[in-house]
Amino acid sequence: PEDASNKVLGRCLEYFKIVNHRQFRPLIMAIIENYKKEYYGEKQVNDIFLYLRNFSFAFTLVMGNNSNIIDTKIHSLSQEVYKIHSQETLTKIKQELEKYYPAYEEFERAFLNLGFSNKNKQYSNSNNRKRMKYILQEIEEYKQTTNELVCNIEECNIEHIMNDSVDNPIVTKTGNLLLLSEKINHNMGNEKFSEKKDKLSRSKLVTVKEFLKNYGNNDTWTEEMIVNRTKKIAKIFGIIILAAIIAATLAVMVFERYIVQRSQYEIPVLSDHGIFYGDTPAEVSGKLGTKAAAKERLPYAPETYISYNAATLGSDAEITCYF
């Protein structure tokens, strides 16, 4: 990860290092080799690595699926990448893996079961610690508008808002956890919620400040609050990872970190039209023949918002894309 040519690629490689999803290695090596040989540009590589990271997070880390299910598929795709150095091959990776993407409801149910504990043996292994640190750091990066205060994953600790327990699984859930600097976390101890709030106020991390803004006026921190906050975090990852926003009559699917609303019609991925991470609003406008305007920021993406008639992509659905 530290030798990556840019931040996006480095973060994706760091993720695969943390979770140790080895079945992706042949595909990762094939793409990187083609990148070094300049068959693929930086935008293309960032784009496909973000997709692979998101897929791995949803399919394996959250859903807990056995990686053997896709081993053969990954091996076949990696061989194709070695042989055919085209955008169509990268698009095929997405098309093939999309079949295994979970629905948001399935993703949320599984996300609610994730946890970390120093005391509960079911959640206390080192892999759970690494994965939870990664999740909390991703939330922090998503919430920030700058990179000034991002906590180094090796230097921050995980704080249990309701004190850690040997036999209460609720306290292990994401909604009960905050990323804190080691200095603040070390002085926290097993204090009551009312006493912890004062020490939490010393943190400069956005997620901690937001937590105090939303819950700081409460005298107690309850299990019901933990469950509700966990669901809210799951929805954040629905945007970061699945881009799954549930609308009244539209299903929402993710294509290379773009949010695409669609009906029953199949809509091609945007890379089929030459649109990649890093494209400016003007570039996107030119490629789609539409007008671009600034809008809400998503992680690793320029502040661009596109709304256009889906006829551009051969569908009768209305499409809105954030990227």
Secondary structure, 3 states (H helix, E strand, C coil): CCCCCCHHHHHHHHHHHHHCCHHHHHHHHHHHHHHHCCCCCHHHHHHHHHHHHHHHHHHHHHCCCCCHHHHHHHHHHHHHHHHCCCHHHHHHHHHHHHCCCCCHHHHHHHHCCCECCCCCHHHCCHHHHHHHHHHHHHHHHHHCCCCCCCCCCCCEEEEECCCCCCCCHHHHEHHHEEEEEHHHHHCCCCCCHHHHHHHHCCCCCHHHHHHHHHHCCCCCCCHHHHHHHHHHHHHHHHHHHHCCCCCCCCEEEEECCEEEEECCCCCCCHHHHCCCCCCCHHHHHHHHCCCEECCCCCCCCCCCEEEEEHHHHCCCCEEEEEC
